[in-house]
Amino acid sequence: KVEEIMEDDTEKVKAMIELHYPNPHLDPEKHKIIFDDVWLNRTNYPEDFPPVAIGYDDLIYIIYTSGSTGHPKGVGVSHKGLINLLMYRLTAPGVTENDNMLGLTTMSFDIAQEELYLPLISGALLTIVDMEITRDGSALLEIVRNEHITLMQATPYIWQMMLESGWDAPLPIKIFCGGEALTNELAGKLLDRCSEVWNMYGPTETTIC
């Protein structure tokens, strides 16, 4: 995937952030930002951010995704696109200050935007788990039960993993499912075990999922 990004024929890729480990497949002529060096020197930068005018049409992030075409492409998401989605989520499915949302998505995946910002704008609680727990269906199920999670967003793979870990009793949780197509069979099994199931799957260009 990294090779395909660097070979993007739009010439929009001007730099590549990488670790010290050499990659013989990357073009040595491309400018590189060594992450290790940036991290070690992070305290050398000014603490104050320079003033930057931001409009609704400006990009808030860019994600490289295969999307519906199967061929990786860069997708730019605007501030108004993300704001529109978040504000709509407050009413459908509905998020309030009484909710507790589970955060399990890496920041490099656009789904993380919902997990982080929805609790912030609604006053809800955000419970973040580490990477090891996200790979363990039993551990995730235990977190949901013990922390009284009311909102959780995950891919069909993760929901299936939790079902296979012995999830039988219903839980008062709203399920957001995205990232991959949700089958009718999986949706039915989840509906028997939660309060609501929302299929969030769709093209990245429409902001997330």
N, C-alpha and C positions, 0 to 999 in steps of 0.2 A: 504494500500500500504506500509506503514511503517513497518507493521508486516511482510509482505512478503520479504521486503528488509532485515530485521534482521534475517529472517529464511533462508536466502540464503544458500544452502547447499555447496556452494563453499568455505565457511569460509573466503571470502574476506572482508566481512563487519566486521571491527574491532572496530568501534566506531560509536556512534549515536549522532548527534547534536540535542538537544531538548531544549525546554523551561522548566521552573521550574514546569509546570503543569505535575503531575505524570501520566504515562500511565501504567495501571495495566497489559496490554497485552504484554509489552516488557520484555524481559529476564533481570532480575536485575543483572545478572552476567556480562552482556555486559558493556564494558567501555563506559561512557557517557561524552560528552562534553556539558556543560550547556551553551547555547548561551547567556543567560542573563549575566552570569559571564564574558564570553569572551568579550562581548561588553563593559561592564563597565570597564574592565581592558585593553582596546585596546591601551591606551596611554602608557602602561608600556613596550611595546615592542620596540626594536630598529627600527629606521626609515630606516636604510640601509638594503637592501635585500642581503642575502649572495649569492655569485656567484654560479650559477648553470648552468652546461652545458646542452643545450637543442638541441636535434636533430629532424629531420623531422619525425622520427618514434615514438618519444615520445608522450605521451598523452597530449592533451591540456585540455580535460575535460572528465568526465564520466557522463552519464545520465542514469537514471533508467526508462525504458519505456516498455510498453506492446508490442509495435511494431506490427508486423503482426501475432504474435502467440496468442495474447490475454493473455499471461502469462508474468508478469513483469520480466524483465531481465536487467542486467547492460550492457551498450554499451560504449566501450572506443573509442573516436575519436582522431586521431592523428593530429599533427600540419600540416603535409603535406595534410591530407584530407581536413581540413578547408581552408588552403591556396589555394589548387587546386580549391575548390568550389568558393571561393571569387574571384579569378583571372578570372575564367570562367564567373562569373556574370558580370564582367566589360564589357564583349563583348556581352554576351547573358544572359538576355535581354538588357544589356548595361546600365552603370551608369557613369555619368560625373559630373564635378564640377558645372554644371548648375542645378543639381537635388536637390530636397528637399524630404528626406525620413522620413516617419512617424515611430516613435518608440513607440510601444504600448505593447510589449511583456515582461513579467516578466523574470528576469535573470535566473530563474531555468528552463526555456524552451529553447531548443537549437536554436529555430528560432531567439532568441535575438542576436545570434552571427552575423547573417547577418545584422540585423538592426543597430548594433553598428559599425561593422568593415567596411562594404561597404562604408558608407560615409567617414570614416577616410582614407581609401586607395584611394578614388577617388576624394577627395576634395569637396564632396557634403555636403549639409546642413542636419543636423539631428534634427528633431523636436520631442521631447519626451512629451508624455501626461501621466497624472496620471491614476491610476487604475479606478477611478470613470468614467472617460470619455470612457474608453474601454468597459464599460457595457451599454453605451447609444448610440444607433445608430444615433440619431439626433445630439448629441454632436460631434461624430466622423465626420459626414458629414459636420458639420459647420467648424470644424478644417481643413479638407481637402480643403474646399473652401476658407476660410479666409487666411490660411497659404500657399496657392498655392502648396500643396503637389503634387509631380510628381511620387513618388514611395511609394507603401504601400503593406505590406505583412500581411496577416491575414488568419484565418481559414474560411471555408465556412459558419460557423455559424455567424461570425461577418459580412461577406459580405451580407448575407441574412438579418441580422438585419438592416444594413444600407439601403438596398433596401426597407424594410418595413417602414422605417422612412421618406419616401417621396423622394428618390433619383430618379429623372426623367431626368433631363438635363445632357447631356454628360459632362465629366470632362477630362482634359488633364493629365490623370494619368495612369501609368503602374501598373497593378494589379499582385501581387504574391499571389497565393493561395496554402496553404499547411496545414499539420496537420491532415487533414481528406480528404476523397475522394471528388473530385469535380464532380458534376453531369453535364450532358449536358445542362439541363434546366437552372441551375444557371449560367453556363459559358455563355450561350446565352444572358441572361439578363444583365450580366456584360459587355459583348462585345458591347452592345447597348449604354453603358454609359461611356466607357473609351477608351483609345487609344490602349491598349494591355492587354490581359489576359494570364498569364503564370501559368500552372499547375505544382506546385513544389512538389506535393505529392509523397512520396516514402519512402523506409525503412530507419530508423534512421542509420543503419550501413553504409549507403553510404554518411553520413554526412548531418544531418538536414533533416527535413520534414517527 
